[in-house]
Each structure stands twice: as C-alpha cells, then as structure tokens.
Amino acid sequence: MAIRASRKMRSALGVALAGGLALSLAGCGSSPSSAQASSTGPYIIGVSLPLTGPYDSLGVPEMNSIDLAVQQINAGGGVNGRKLKVISFDNATDPTKAGQEFKQLVQDNPIGLIGDASTGGTMVAVPIANQAKIPLISLASDAEIIQPVAQRQWIFKVPIVDTTVMQVMVNYFKAHGISKVAFVYGDFEYGTGGLSDFQKYATPQGIQLVGSVPVSMTATDATPDLAKLSSMSPAPQAVVVWDVPPGSDIIAKGYASLGDKWPIFFSDGSSNDVFLTLAGSAVNGDFVVSTKLFVANQLPASDPQKSVIEKYVSSYDQAYGSTSAGPANMFGAFGYDAVYMLKDAIAIAGKNATPATVRTALEHLNYNGVTGVMHLTPQDHNGLDPDSEILMQVVNQHWTLVPGFTGAKE
C-alpha cells in the first residue's frame, strides 16, 4: 500500500497512482510558505488520514476522492486563478501520529486542513487548528467535533452527526412498534461514543435500551459476545450496531450464525461496499443508515443530490473503481465534499483569501454536495439537512432504499 510523501516531498498538482492509491508527490521549487503568501502560488490544503491500519477502508477512498476533487478543480482553472495543492500524510489510524502530522502541516501555511477520518484523530487536531487559526474540515461523525462551537470556531465537518443517524432508526422503530433495543458496539471511540449518544438521544423518544454488548477491535469472532443478546431481559425487539468494517462484518456474521430473528440496524459506519464484500450473504436483510450515494439510481429526478452524486460516482469509479479501494462510497464522498467546500469558501473569500476569511465563508456556506445539502451557520458548523440521511436494506447483497425514513425528527 502506498504511503504518503513526507513533508520534504511536496505534493504535485496532479494525481499519481502508486499501488492502487492516488499518491500526491511533491515537486521542487519555492517553499509552501512563500507560495501561500503570494497571489499566484497554489492554495495549500493539508491532509492527515488513515491510509493504513484499522481505518484504512475509510481513509483510502477519502484520500482518493480528495485527489480527484483537486484534479477536477485544477483542470477547470483552479480557484481565483490559482491551483490547489495537497500535502498529505498517512497517520496509520493512530491519533497520536495524526496530531504530530497536523502540527507539521500547519507549518506549511495551508489555507485549510482536512482530517481525520476518526473522532479520536480529529479531537487531537482540534486544539492544533484552533491555535494555528486554520479551518479544519473533519471527516468524522461525532458531534463533539464541532460542539460547543464557541470552543470549535475553526472546526467544521462533513458527515452528519451521530444523533441524526440514530433518528433514522428511531423513526423506523416508532413506525413498526419497536420500543426495546439492544446496542452492540466496537470497543473504541466511535462505538463508545455511539452508545453514550444513543442513551441520551433515543431514550427520551420512548426507546428502551435493554442492554449493550462491546466487541473488541481485535476480535475475529463476535459470536460469544452476541450470545449475550438472548439472555437480556426484557428481550430486545431490534439490535443496533455501531462499528465499522471489518468489525461490523464480524458482528454481522456472528449474528447471522446465531439465527436470531430480531431486525439488525447498522450505523453509517458500515455504509461501505467493503461491508457487503467481507460479510457476504450474512448481511442479507440487514438495515444500514447512510447517505443517498448507494441508491442514487433509486432517487426521483427531482432530488437535488441525484445529479451531483451520479457525477461523483462516475468519475470516482472511472479513476479508482478497479483498485483495491473498490467503487465509490460514502466515506470517499466526505473527502470529495471537503475539498469542494474549501474551494467554494476560497472563491467567496476572493483573491486575497486567508484562512480567517475562508473560515468566515465556511460559516455562511450553502453547499449541495454528494453527502447532502448543507447550510452552515456560525452556530452550526455542519449544517447538513437531516433529509440527506436515509435507510437502506441489503437485498441479495445489494443496497435497496427503504422509502419514508430520513434523519428528520418526526
């Protein structure tokens, strides 16, 4: 697997392919600081993502999509007559390493930062971006990334907050008379944060949490853990899973082997073709909350996202569909949208754009992206329309839209 260039090897404007991944390599020339300070040099975007390690199924398509967006924008003349240039690192799914990398990236005077794919890596970057006064767009989902806004003035994010994902499930539960739910989660920041949020968010809406089951990140068989579901009292009427591949696949396989008949709902952390590939037929019938990306062909022509999603999917699959990263997915779209959000904000800020003016532009940005329709404000640094999140079911190992359920609170 290709590793990102060190800071001494500046990333090229184009896209270089190495080992199935887009590798932005540096050219030699003026320093990033002098280029950023001039009115003609490229706008620098600093990126830290997990291209290796447990989160590589998120980080690789995100990095591919960042490169794709930059290539598209530069081919169209750039922004304000200037190109975009990416300097990127592989943090290997290590929050400590991500923090070290962001500290290096801010030294290059970027116009903006993108990363991490995880809440843990992002939270390490938050004080770094705040102190450097450089806008950071996170590709992770936890609400604490941008809240409270008074302490996160330089932090923005693309994915919907976890509670909106939960609302899709709650809306389904209410419509089908489900009031008792068990919660299975990966025993790391994403999973434990999901459990905490679910307890706070779903309970007031009449959903009783009858029990929870942690599954280790290193587990190769979740069956012994999942066997605890049958002894819960009262018995659950549904199971919620908060994990990402390959952990969520191990859970899906273990659950299928037990033969339990309760419907099982996976968070958007499993909204990835890798989930279908690794778990195989074990996922048939399972529900997954996601953006609209996988079901764009099932959307009406009037949906404002339909053409945006189809353009992204087509261009991504042409460039990367045959690589080990697989076809376009929700996570890659986060990276793609982050670049275009920065591009729009830079354009609004004008020819003399600075990190401060880009931050102000981001706070008032209206953006129709692959992930969803976003209306950011000084009080909401995500601004994603809850109707952008939908419910899917796996039918014959294909994503199928379950109409009528979004993240809008009913």
C-alpha positions as a Markdown table, in Angstrom:
| # | Residue | x | y | z |
|---|---|---|---|---|
| 1 | Met | 0.0 | 0.0 | 0.0 |
| 2 | Ala | 1.4 | 3.4 | -1.0 |
| 3 | Ile | 2.4 | 5.7 | 1.8 |
| 4 | Arg | 2.0 | 9.5 | 1.6 |
| 5 | Ala | 5.1 | 11.6 | 0.9 |
| 6 | Ser | 6.9 | 13.3 | 3.8 |
| 7 | Arg | 6.7 | 17.0 | 4.3 |
| 8 | Lys | 10.0 | 17.4 | 2.5 |
| 9 | Met | 8.5 | 15.9 | -0.6 |
| 10 | Arg | 5.8 | 18.4 | -1.7 |
| 11 | Ser | 2.7 | 17.1 | -3.3 |
| 12 | Ala | 2.3 | 17.5 | -7.0 |
| 13 | Leu | -0.8 | 19.2 | -8.5 |
| 14 | Gly | -1.8 | 16.2 | -10.5 |
| 15 | Val | -2.7 | 12.7 | -9.4 |
| 16 | Ala | 0.0 | 10.0 | -9.4 |
| 17 | Leu | -1.1 | 6.4 | -9.0 |
| 18 | Ala | 1.0 | 4.0 | -6.9 |
| 19 | Gly | 0.0 | 0.7 | -5.5 |
| 20 | Gly | -3.7 | 1.4 | -6.4 |
| 21 | Leu | -3.7 | 4.6 | -4.5 |
| 22 | Ala | -3.5 | 8.2 | -5.6 |
| 23 | Leu | -0.2 | 9.5 | -4.3 |
| 24 | Ser | 0.3 | 13.3 | -4.3 |
| 25 | Leu | 4.1 | 13.7 | -4.7 |
| 26 | Ala | 5.9 | 17.0 | -4.3 |
| 27 | Gly | 7.7 | 19.0 | -6.8 |
| 28 | Cys | 10.8 | 21.0 | -6.1 |
| 29 | Gly | 10.6 | 24.8 | -6.0 |
| 30 | Ser | 9.6 | 27.6 | -3.8 |
| 31 | Ser | 8.7 | 26.9 | -0.2 |
| 32 | Pro | 4.9 | 26.4 | 0.6 |
| 33 | Ser | 5.1 | 29.5 | 2.9 |
| 34 | Ser | 6.3 | 31.8 | 0.1 |
| 35 | Ala | 3.8 | 30.2 | -2.4 |
| 36 | Gln | 0.9 | 30.7 | 0.1 |
| 37 | Ala | 1.9 | 34.3 | 0.8 |
| 38 | Ser | 2.0 | 35.2 | -2.9 |
| 39 | Ser | -1.0 | 36.0 | -5.0 |
| 40 | Thr | -0.1 | 33.5 | -7.7 |
| 41 | Gly | 1.1 | 30.4 | -5.9 |
| 42 | Pro | -1.1 | 27.4 | -5.1 |
| 43 | Tyr | -3.6 | 27.3 | -2.2 |
| 44 | Ile | -2.2 | 24.6 | 0.1 |
| 45 | Ile | -4.6 | 22.0 | 1.7 |
| 46 | Gly | -3.1 | 19.9 | 4.5 |
| 47 | Val | -4.4 | 16.4 | 4.9 |
| 48 | Ser | -3.9 | 13.6 | 7.5 |
| 49 | Leu | -5.9 | 10.4 | 7.0 |
| 50 | Pro | -5.5 | 6.7 | 7.9 |
| 51 | Leu | -4.3 | 5.1 | 4.7 |
| 52 | Thr | -3.1 | 2.0 | 6.7 |
| 53 | Gly | -4.4 | 0.4 | 9.9 |
| 54 | Pro | -7.9 | -0.5 | 11.0 |
| 55 | Tyr | -9.5 | 2.7 | 9.4 |
| 56 | Asp | -7.9 | 2.3 | 6.0 |
| 57 | Ser | -11.2 | 1.3 | 4.5 |
| 58 | Leu | -12.3 | 4.9 | 5.3 |
| 59 | Gly | -9.1 | 6.8 | 4.7 |
| 60 | Val | -8.1 | 5.3 | 1.3 |
| 61 | Pro | -11.3 | 6.3 | -0.5 |
| 62 | Glu | -11.3 | 9.7 | 1.2 |
| 63 | Met | -7.7 | 10.4 | 0.0 |
| 64 | Asn | -8.5 | 9.2 | -3.5 |
| 65 | Ser | -11.5 | 11.5 | -3.6 |
| 66 | Ile | -9.5 | 14.4 | -2.3 |
| 67 | Asp | -7.1 | 13.9 | -5.1 |
| 68 | Leu | -9.9 | 13.5 | -7.6 |
| 69 | Ala | -11.6 | 16.8 | -6.5 |
| 70 | Val | -8.3 | 18.7 | -6.6 |
| 71 | Gln | -7.6 | 17.3 | -10.1 |
| 72 | Gln | -11.1 | 18.4 | -11.3 |
| 73 | Ile | -10.8 | 21.9 | -9.8 |
| 74 | Asn | -7.3 | 22.4 | -11.2 |
| 75 | Ala | -8.4 | 21.2 | -14.6 |
| 76 | Gly | -11.1 | 23.9 | -14.5 |
| 77 | Gly | -8.6 | 26.6 | -13.8 |
| 78 | Gly | -8.4 | 26.3 | -10.0 |
| 79 | Val | -9.8 | 28.9 | -7.7 |
| 80 | Asn | -9.4 | 32.7 | -8.1 |
| 81 | Gly | -6.9 | 31.8 | -10.9 |
| 82 | Arg | -4.8 | 29.7 | -8.5 |
| 83 | Lys | -4.3 | 26.0 | -8.3 |
| 84 | Leu | -4.9 | 23.8 | -5.3 |
| 85 | Lys | -2.0 | 21.7 | -3.9 |
| 86 | Val | -2.4 | 18.9 | -1.4 |
| 87 | Ile | 0.3 | 18.0 | 1.2 |
| 88 | Ser | -0.8 | 14.7 | 2.8 |
| 89 | Phe | 0.2 | 12.1 | 5.4 |
| 90 | Asp | -0.8 | 8.6 | 6.4 |
| 91 | Asn | -1.5 | 8.6 | 10.1 |
| 92 | Ala | -1.9 | 4.8 | 10.2 |
| 93 | Thr | -5.0 | 5.1 | 12.3 |
| 94 | Asp | -3.0 | 6.5 | 15.2 |
| 95 | Pro | -4.4 | 9.6 | 16.8 |
| 96 | Thr | -1.0 | 10.5 | 18.3 |
| 97 | Lys | 0.6 | 10.3 | 14.9 |
| 98 | Ala | -2.3 | 12.3 | 13.4 |
| 99 | Gly | -1.6 | 15.1 | 16.0 |
| 100 | Gln | 2.1 | 15.1 | 15.0 |
| 101 | Glu | 1.2 | 15.3 | 11.4 |
| 102 | Phe | -1.2 | 18.2 | 11.8 |
| 103 | Lys | 1.5 | 20.1 | 13.7 |
| 104 | Gln | 3.7 | 19.6 | 10.7 |
| 105 | Leu | 1.0 | 20.6 | 8.3 |
| 106 | Val | 0.2 | 24.0 | 9.9 |
| 107 | Gln | 3.9 | 24.9 | 9.4 |
| 108 | Asp | 3.2 | 24.9 | 5.6 |
| 109 | Asn | 0.7 | 27.8 | 6.0 |
| 110 | Pro | -2.3 | 25.9 | 4.4 |
| 111 | Ile | -5.5 | 27.7 | 3.5 |
| 112 | Gly | -7.3 | 24.8 | 5.2 |
| 113 | Leu | -6.9 | 21.3 | 6.7 |
| 114 | Ile | -8.8 | 18.1 | 6.1 |
| 115 | Gly | -8.9 | 15.1 | 8.5 |
| 116 | Asp | -9.1 | 12.9 | 10.4 |
| 117 | Ala | -11.5 | 10.0 | 9.5 |
| 118 | Ser | -11.9 | 9.2 | 13.1 |
| 119 | Thr | -13.2 | 11.2 | 16.1 |
| 120 | Gly | -10.1 | 10.4 | 18.1 |
| 121 | Gly | -7.7 | 11.7 | 15.4 |
| 122 | Thr | -9.9 | 14.8 | 14.9 |
| 123 | Met | -10.1 | 15.7 | 18.5 |
| 124 | Val | -6.3 | 15.6 | 18.7 |
| 125 | Ala | -6.2 | 18.1 | 15.8 |
| 126 | Val | -8.8 | 20.4 | 17.2 |
| 127 | Pro | -6.5 | 22.4 | 19.5 |
| 128 | Ile | -3.8 | 22.5 | 16.9 |
| 129 | Ala | -6.2 | 24.0 | 14.2 |
| 130 | Asn | -7.7 | 26.4 | 16.8 |
| 131 | Gln | -4.3 | 27.7 | 17.9 |
| 132 | Ala | -3.0 | 28.0 | 14.4 |
| 133 | Lys | -6.2 | 29.7 | 13.3 |
| 134 | Ile | -6.6 | 27.5 | 10.2 |
| 135 | Pro | -10.0 | 26.0 | 9.3 |
| 136 | Leu | -10.2 | 22.2 | 9.7 |
| 137 | Ile | -12.8 | 20.1 | 8.0 |
| 138 | Ser | -13.2 | 16.8 | 9.7 |
| 139 | Leu | -14.4 | 13.6 | 8.0 |
| 140 | Ala | -15.6 | 12.0 | 11.3 |
| 141 | Ser | -19.1 | 11.9 | 12.7 |
| 142 | Asp | -19.2 | 12.6 | 16.4 |
| 143 | Ala | -21.0 | 15.8 | 17.4 |
| 144 | Glu | -18.2 | 16.8 | 19.9 |
| 145 | Ile | -16.0 | 17.6 | 17.0 |
| 146 | Ile | -17.9 | 20.8 | 16.4 |
| 147 | Gln | -19.6 | 21.4 | 19.7 |
| 148 | Pro | -19.6 | 23.6 | 21.6 |
| 149 | Val | -19.0 | 26.0 | 18.7 |
| 150 | Ala | -17.5 | 28.6 | 21.0 |
| 151 | Gln | -14.6 | 26.2 | 21.6 |
| 152 | Arg | -14.5 | 24.9 | 18.0 |
| 153 | Gln | -14.6 | 28.1 | 16.0 |
| 154 | Trp | -12.1 | 26.8 | 13.4 |
| 155 | Ile | -13.6 | 23.3 | 13.2 |
| 156 | Phe | -16.1 | 22.1 | 10.6 |
| 157 | Lys | -17.2 | 18.7 | 9.5 |
| 158 | Val | -18.8 | 16.9 | 6.5 |
| 159 | Pro | -20.6 | 13.8 | 8.0 |
| 160 | Ile | -24.0 | 14.1 | 9.7 |
| 161 | Val | -23.9 | 14.0 | 13.5 |
| 162 | Asp | -24.5 | 10.5 | 15.0 |
| 163 | Thr | -27.8 | 11.6 | 16.5 |
| 164 | Thr | -29.3 | 12.2 | 13.0 |
| 165 | Val | -28.2 | 8.6 | 12.1 |
| 166 | Met | -30.0 | 7.5 | 15.2 |
| 167 | Gln | -33.1 | 9.4 | 14.3 |
| 168 | Val | -33.4 | 7.5 | 11.1 |
| 169 | Met | -33.5 | 4.3 | 13.2 |
| 170 | Val | -35.9 | 5.8 | 15.8 |
| 171 | Asn | -38.3 | 6.8 | 13.1 |
| 172 | Tyr | -38.4 | 3.2 | 11.8 |
| 173 | Phe | -38.7 | 1.8 | 15.3 |
| 174 | Lys | -41.7 | 4.0 | 16.1 |
| 175 | Ala | -43.4 | 3.2 | 12.8 |
| 176 | His | -43.0 | -0.6 | 13.5 |
| 177 | Gly | -43.9 | -0.7 | 17.2 |
| 178 | Ile | -40.3 | -1.3 | 18.3 |
| 179 | Ser | -39.5 | 0.1 | 21.8 |
| 180 | Lys | -36.9 | -2.2 | 23.2 |
| 181 | Val | -33.4 | -2.2 | 21.6 |
| 182 | Ala | -30.0 | -3.9 | 22.3 |
| 183 | Phe | -26.9 | -2.0 | 21.4 |
| 184 | Val | -23.7 | -3.7 | 20.0 |
| 185 | Tyr | -20.7 | -1.6 | 19.6 |
| 186 | Gly | -17.0 | -1.6 | 18.6 |
| 187 | Asp | -15.0 | -1.0 | 21.8 |
| 188 | Phe | -13.2 | 2.1 | 20.7 |
| 189 | Glu | -14.1 | 5.9 | 20.4 |
| 190 | Tyr | -16.6 | 5.6 | 17.7 |
| 191 | Gly | -18.5 | 2.8 | 19.3 |
| 192 | Thr | -18.4 | 4.0 | 22.9 |
| 193 | Gly | -19.4 | 7.5 | 21.7 |
| 194 | Gly | -22.3 | 6.0 | 19.8 |
| 195 | Leu | -23.5 | 4.1 | 22.9 |
| 196 | Ser | -23.4 | 7.3 | 25.0 |
| 197 | Asp | -25.3 | 9.3 | 22.4 |
| 198 | Phe | -27.9 | 6.6 | 21.9 |
| 199 | Gln | -28.7 | 6.5 | 25.6 |
| 200 | Lys | -29.1 | 10.3 | 25.7 |
| 201 | Tyr | -31.0 | 10.6 | 22.5 |
| 202 | Ala | -33.2 | 7.6 | 21.9 |
| 203 | Thr | -34.5 | 7.1 | 25.5 |
| 204 | Pro | -36.4 | 10.4 | 25.7 |
| 205 | Gln | -38.2 | 9.3 | 22.5 |
| 206 | Gly | -39.5 | 6.1 | 24.1 |
| 207 | Ile | -36.8 | 3.7 | 23.0 |
| 208 | Gln | -35.6 | 1.5 | 25.9 |
| 209 | Leu | -32.0 | 0.3 | 25.9 |
| 210 | Val | -32.3 | -3.3 | 27.3 |
| 211 | Gly | -28.6 | -4.0 | 27.2 |
| 212 | Ser | -25.3 | -3.3 | 25.4 |
| 213 | Val | -22.5 | -5.6 | 24.1 |
| 214 | Pro | -19.0 | -4.4 | 23.4 |
| 215 | Val | -16.9 | -6.1 | 20.8 |
| 216 | Ser | -13.1 | -5.8 | 20.8 |
| 217 | Met | -11.4 | -4.2 | 17.7 |
| 218 | Thr | -9.2 | -7.3 | 17.6 |
| 219 | Ala | -12.0 | -9.8 | 17.7 |
| 220 | Thr | -12.1 | -12.4 | 14.9 |
| 221 | Asp | -15.4 | -13.9 | 16.1 |
| 222 | Ala | -18.2 | -11.9 | 17.8 |
| 223 | Thr | -20.5 | -14.9 | 18.4 |
| 224 | Pro | -19.6 | -15.4 | 22.1 |
| 225 | Asp | -20.3 | -11.7 | 22.7 |
| 226 | Leu | -23.5 | -11.7 | 20.7 |
| 227 | Ala | -24.8 | -14.8 | 22.6 |
| 228 | Lys | -25.5 | -12.4 | 25.5 |
| 229 | Leu | -28.4 | -10.9 | 23.5 |
| 230 | Ser | -30.6 | -13.9 | 24.1 |
| 231 | Ser | -30.3 | -13.5 | 27.9 |
| 232 | Met | -31.3 | -9.9 | 28.1 |
| 233 | Ser | -34.5 | -9.1 | 30.0 |
| 234 | Pro | -36.7 | -7.7 | 28.7 |
| 235 | Ala | -35.8 | -9.2 | 25.3 |
| 236 | Pro | -34.8 | -6.8 | 22.6 |
| 237 | Gln | -37.1 | -6.2 | 19.6 |
| 238 | Ala | -34.2 | -5.0 | 17.5 |
| 239 | Val | -30.4 | -4.7 | 17.6 |
| 240 | Val | -28.4 | -1.6 | 16.8 |
| 241 | Val | -24.7 | -2.0 | 15.8 |
| 242 | Trp | -22.2 | 0.9 | 16.0 |
| 243 | Asp | -19.0 | -0.2 | 14.3 |
| 244 | Val | -17.1 | 0.0 | 11.0 |
| 245 | Pro | -15.7 | -2.8 | 8.8 |
| 246 | Pro | -14.1 | -5.2 | 9.4 |
| 247 | Gly | -15.6 | -5.2 | 12.9 |
| 248 | Ser | -19.1 | -4.7 | 11.7 |
| 249 | Asp | -18.7 | -7.6 | 9.3 |
| 250 | Ile | -17.6 | -9.9 | 12.1 |
| 251 | Ile | -20.7 | -8.8 | 14.1 |
| 252 | Ala | -22.9 | -9.4 | 11.0 |
| 253 | Lys | -21.5 | -12.9 | 10.5 |
| 254 | Gly | -21.8 | -13.8 | 14.2 |
| 255 | Tyr | -25.4 | -12.5 | 14.4 |
| 256 | Ala | -26.4 | -14.5 | 11.3 |
| 257 | Ser | -24.9 | -17.7 | 12.8 |
| 258 | Leu | -27.0 | -17.4 | 15.9 |
| 259 | Gly | -30.2 | -17.4 | 13.9 |
| 260 | Asp | -31.8 | -14.6 | 16.0 |
| 261 | Lys | -34.8 | -13.1 | 14.2 |
| 262 | Trp | -34.7 | -9.5 | 15.5 |
| 263 | Pro | -34.0 | -7.0 | 12.8 |
| 264 | Ile | -30.5 | -5.6 | 13.0 |
| 265 | Phe | -29.6 | -2.0 | 12.2 |
| 266 | Phe | -26.0 | -0.8 | 11.4 |
| 267 | Ser | -24.8 | 2.8 | 11.7 |
| 268 | Asp | -23.5 | 4.6 | 8.7 |
| 269 | Gly | -20.0 | 3.5 | 9.7 |
| 270 | Ser | -20.9 | 0.3 | 7.8 |
| 271 | Ser | -22.1 | 2.2 | 4.7 |
| 272 | Asn | -19.4 | 0.7 | 2.5 |
| 273 | Asp | -19.2 | -1.9 | -0.2 |
| 274 | Val | -16.4 | -3.5 | 1.9 |
| 275 | Phe | -19.2 | -4.3 | 4.4 |
| 276 | Leu | -21.0 | -6.3 | 1.7 |
| 277 | Thr | -17.9 | -8.0 | 0.4 |
| 278 | Leu | -16.5 | -9.1 | 3.8 |
| 279 | Ala | -19.7 | -10.3 | 5.3 |
| 280 | Gly | -21.2 | -11.9 | 2.1 |
| 281 | Ser | -24.7 | -13.3 | 2.4 |
| 282 | Ala | -24.7 | -12.8 | 6.2 |
| 283 | Val | -25.8 | -9.2 | 5.7 |
| 284 | Asn | -28.8 | -10.0 | 3.6 |
| 285 | Gly | -31.9 | -8.5 | 5.2 |
| 286 | Asp | -29.8 | -6.2 | 7.4 |
| 287 | Phe | -30.5 | -2.4 | 7.6 |
| 288 | Val | -27.9 | 0.3 | 7.2 |
| 289 | Val | -28.3 | 4.0 | 7.7 |
| 290 | Ser | -26.4 | 6.0 | 5.0 |
| 291 | Thr | -26.3 | 9.0 | 2.7 |
| 292 | Lys | -28.1 | 8.7 | -0.7 |
| 293 | Leu | -24.9 | 7.7 | -2.6 |
| 294 | Phe | -25.6 | 4.0 | -3.0 |
| 295 | Val | -29.2 | 4.4 | -4.0 |
| 296 | Ala | -28.9 | 7.4 | -6.3 |
| 297 | Asn | -30.4 | 5.5 | -9.2 |
| 298 | Gln | -33.5 | 4.9 | -7.0 |
| 299 | Leu | -34.0 | 8.6 | -6.3 |
| 300 | Pro | -36.6 | 10.7 | -8.2 |
| 301 | Ala | -35.2 | 13.1 | -10.8 |
| 302 | Ser | -36.4 | 16.0 | -8.7 |
| 303 | Asp | -33.9 | 15.1 | -5.8 |
| 304 | Pro | -31.3 | 17.9 | -5.7 |
| 305 | Gln | -28.5 | 15.5 | -5.0 |
| 306 | Lys | -29.2 | 13.0 | -7.7 |
| 307 | Ser | -27.0 | 14.5 | -10.5 |
| 308 | Val | -24.3 | 15.6 | -8.0 |
| 309 | Ile | -24.0 | 12.0 | -6.7 |
| 310 | Glu | -24.0 | 10.5 | -10.2 |
| 311 | Lys | -21.2 | 12.8 | -11.4 |
| 312 | Tyr | -19.0 | 11.8 | -8.4 |
| 313 | Val | -19.7 | 8.1 | -8.6 |
| 314 | Ser | -19.0 | 8.0 | -12.3 |
| 315 | Ser | -15.7 | 10.0 | -12.1 |
| 316 | Tyr | -14.5 | 8.1 | -9.0 |
| 317 | Asp | -15.3 | 4.7 | -10.4 |
| 318 | Gln | -13.5 | 5.5 | -13.6 |
| 319 | Ala | -10.4 | 6.5 | -11.7 |
| 320 | Tyr | -10.4 | 4.1 | -8.8 |
| 321 | Gly | -13.1 | 1.5 | -9.2 |
| 322 | Ser | -10.8 | -1.2 | -10.3 |
| 323 | Thr | -8.3 | -0.6 | -7.4 |
| 324 | Ser | -8.3 | -2.3 | -4.1 |
| 325 | Ala | -10.3 | 0.6 | -2.6 |
| 326 | Gly | -13.3 | -0.5 | -4.7 |
| 327 | Pro | -16.1 | 1.6 | -6.1 |
| 328 | Ala | -17.3 | 5.0 | -4.8 |
| 329 | Asn | -18.6 | 5.0 | -1.2 |
| 330 | Met | -19.9 | 7.4 | 1.4 |
| 331 | Phe | -16.6 | 7.9 | 3.1 |
| 332 | Gly | -14.9 | 8.9 | -0.1 |
| 333 | Ala | -17.6 | 11.4 | -0.7 |
| 334 | Phe | -16.7 | 13.1 | 2.6 |
| 335 | Gly | -13.2 | 13.8 | 1.3 |
| 336 | Tyr | -14.6 | 15.0 | -2.1 |
| 337 | Asp | -17.1 | 17.3 | -0.4 |
| 338 | Ala | -14.5 | 18.7 | 2.0 |
| 339 | Val | -12.3 | 19.9 | -1.0 |
| 340 | Tyr | -15.3 | 21.5 | -2.8 |
| 341 | Met | -16.4 | 23.2 | 0.4 |
| 342 | Leu | -13.0 | 24.7 | 0.7 |
| 343 | Lys | -13.0 | 25.6 | -3.0 |
| 344 | Asp | -16.3 | 27.4 | -2.6 |
| 345 | Ala | -15.2 | 29.2 | 0.6 |
| 346 | Ile | -12.0 | 30.3 | -1.0 |
| 347 | Ala | -13.9 | 31.7 | -4.0 |
| 348 | Ile | -16.2 | 33.6 | -1.7 |
| 349 | Ala | -13.3 | 35.0 | 0.2 |
| 350 | Gly | -11.8 | 36.3 | -3.0 |
| 351 | Lys | -8.3 | 36.7 | -4.5 |
| 352 | Asn | -6.9 | 37.8 | -1.1 |
| 353 | Ala | -8.3 | 34.8 | 0.7 |
| 354 | Thr | -6.7 | 33.9 | 4.0 |
| 355 | Pro | -7.5 | 31.1 | 6.5 |
| 356 | Ala | -9.5 | 33.6 | 8.5 |
| 357 | Thr | -11.7 | 34.8 | 5.6 |
| 358 | Val | -12.1 | 31.2 | 4.4 |
| 359 | Arg | -13.3 | 30.3 | 7.9 |
| 360 | Thr | -15.9 | 33.2 | 7.8 |
| 361 | Ala | -17.1 | 32.0 | 4.4 |
| 362 | Leu | -17.5 | 28.4 | 5.6 |
| 363 | Glu | -19.7 | 29.7 | 8.4 |
| 364 | His | -22.2 | 31.0 | 5.9 |
| 365 | Leu | -21.8 | 28.4 | 3.1 |
| 366 | Asn | -24.7 | 26.9 | 1.3 |
| 367 | Tyr | -23.5 | 23.7 | -0.5 |
| 368 | Asn | -25.2 | 20.9 | -2.4 |
| 369 | Gly | -22.8 | 18.0 | -2.1 |
| 370 | Val | -22.6 | 14.3 | -2.5 |
| 371 | Thr | -23.1 | 13.8 | 1.2 |
| 372 | Gly | -26.1 | 16.1 | 1.3 |
| 373 | Val | -27.5 | 19.6 | 1.2 |
| 374 | Met | -25.6 | 21.8 | 3.7 |
| 375 | His | -26.5 | 25.2 | 5.2 |
| 376 | Leu | -23.7 | 26.1 | 7.6 |
| 377 | Thr | -24.1 | 28.9 | 10.1 |
| 378 | Pro | -22.0 | 30.4 | 12.9 |
| 379 | Gln | -24.0 | 28.2 | 15.3 |
| 380 | Asp | -23.8 | 25.0 | 13.1 |
| 381 | His | -20.5 | 24.0 | 11.6 |
| 382 | Asn | -22.1 | 21.0 | 9.8 |
| 383 | Gly | -25.4 | 22.3 | 8.6 |
| 384 | Leu | -26.4 | 19.0 | 6.9 |
| 385 | Asp | -30.1 | 18.7 | 6.1 |
| 386 | Pro | -31.3 | 15.6 | 8.1 |
| 387 | Asp | -33.3 | 14.5 | 5.0 |
| 388 | Ser | -29.9 | 13.8 | 3.4 |
| 389 | Glu | -29.6 | 10.6 | 5.6 |
| 390 | Ile | -31.7 | 7.6 | 4.6 |
| 391 | Leu | -32.3 | 4.0 | 5.5 |
| 392 | Met | -31.2 | 1.1 | 3.3 |
| 393 | Gln | -31.7 | -2.6 | 3.4 |
| 394 | Val | -29.4 | -5.2 | 2.0 |
| 395 | Val | -31.3 | -7.4 | -0.5 |
| 396 | Asn | -29.4 | -10.1 | -2.3 |
| 397 | Gln | -26.2 | -8.3 | -1.3 |
| 398 | His | -27.4 | -5.0 | -3.0 |
| 399 | Trp | -28.3 | -1.7 | -1.4 |
| 400 | Thr | -32.0 | -1.0 | -1.5 |
| 401 | Leu | -33.7 | 2.2 | -0.4 |
| 402 | Val | -36.3 | 1.9 | 2.3 |
| 403 | Pro | -38.5 | 4.8 | 1.5 |
| 404 | Gly | -40.1 | 7.1 | 4.1 |
| 405 | Phe | -37.3 | 7.2 | 6.7 |
| 406 | Thr | -34.8 | 10.0 | 6.9 |
| 407 | Gly | -33.0 | 11.8 | 9.8 |
| 408 | Ala | -35.7 | 14.4 | 10.2 |
| 409 | Lys | -37.3 | 14.2 | 13.6 |
| 410 | Glu | -40.9 | 13.2 | 13.4 |
